[in-house]
Amino acid sequence: MAAADLIPADVRARLSGLRLRARRAVGRTGIGVHASRSRGAGLEFAQYRAYEPGDDRRQVDWKLYARSDRFFVREAERESPVALWIVIDATASMAQADPGRDGWARLDAAKVLAACLAELALREGDRFGWAVIADDGLRVAAPGGGLRQRDRLGVELHRLSASGGLSRPDRLTRLWERIGRHDLVVMLSDLFDDAVVAAAERLAVAGREVLAIQLLTVGERDFPFDGGHRFRDPETGAEVIGDGPAMRADFLARFAAAQVGLRARLAAGGIAHAAHVLDEPLDWPLRALFSGVA
């Protein structure tokens, strides 16, 4: 399955008005609205322009000078050092789904959002790569561009499943070893694992532009459980047995407080954040982050 095939037609139609945006200026090069390609002594010819004092004389087209008696410099396009990184949490909690929509879990939403981000990058000529946080560590694909890179992502997403916990948080160090100084990072996670949040903070402190899309279930937002239930943590196996209505008010209050604390923590680190609940349109968090429209 190609990554593009994961995107529903209505979501694809609403992507047309979005562009990747990095909030930090990065000089003449950048991503999305900062132009992903810059002019210089690259490999792909782009255009001629008149010679200016200070230009490298090796870029002068002497054959054109012989014909026109004027100095022109050959400009080429070189790839921007800035790339989009899509970081996908694939630990067991991402397999959580809602009873009202069988077979649709957090990870399914993450896959579609990853495909959408790749489409935005592809449309703007930006390079993109990805990293998968899994129970066996971290899988990283270096940034690239074009349809082939999108196809590689499609293969990764097709085979991706959620399981286990992050047994070795120290393995996340590869994120800041691989991700460039000014790269744009979008993290797709429930953000329940402190190690994942800490990794986002460390990337931001190290100068990376970090955005986080938090994936939540309807149960976490509404706690619509009636009667007795057994609630189980998919990563630790811890269980709580209780009556849904009796637990609702306390759960919602505690969950809201935790969300306030998370938002404050991300904001303190300079990390933009958008939440997506599984019954909401998938483009909403992208619009919140890249167009300012929720």
Order of alpha helices (4+ residues) and beta strands (2+ residues): alpha-beta-beta-alpha-beta-beta-alpha-beta-beta-alpha-alpha-beta-alpha-beta-alpha-beta-beta-alpha-beta-alpha
